[in-house]
């Protein structure tokens, strides 16, 4: 058996393993074990205490007559955990070397930073020959452009939270937003090539 056959068998086992693993178990593993095999692409945490939640509910009720705007606010507060407890809502996007995947999830942590609820989770496997692709889109007559960033493989196309633009304010330079670490650091960590199109 050649070395390439062994790698093919290992990749096949890993892909089968991902299909049968519960994504919520992977999210719990990520949150409980911060390891060197994880790269946090994006993590936003919003904490709220009981007083903030009650005030938000009151404003939500007052905003209902105004085209129903308050309904969304009431829903957001009621879905952020018990009203009488301090909770933290986390929106996160993490690359895992172990699963060669990007895991996106939303969860609620209680006041002891223990997972109260995982509200949404999704796993995107990178697959073979994945690359990071930067798409430059020219957006105005003065030469302004916007660059969007994707991970592209034969399986799927995964958007990354990277954005460059010089067209919003001409002369202001290029604005770069890649929350967490820089794009080139992520490319090295995940062993991905960056290609501009």
Secondary structure, 3 states (H helix, E strand, C coil): CCHHHHHHHHHHHHHHHHHHCCHHHHHHHHHHCCCCCEEEEEEEEEEECHHHHHHHHHHHHHHCCCCCHHHHHHHHHHCCCCCCCCEEEEEEEEEECCCCEEEEEEEEECCCCCEEEEEEEEEEECCCCCEEEEEEEECCCCCCEEEEEEEECCCCEEEEEEEEECCCCCCCCCEEEECCCCHHHHHHHHCCEEEEC
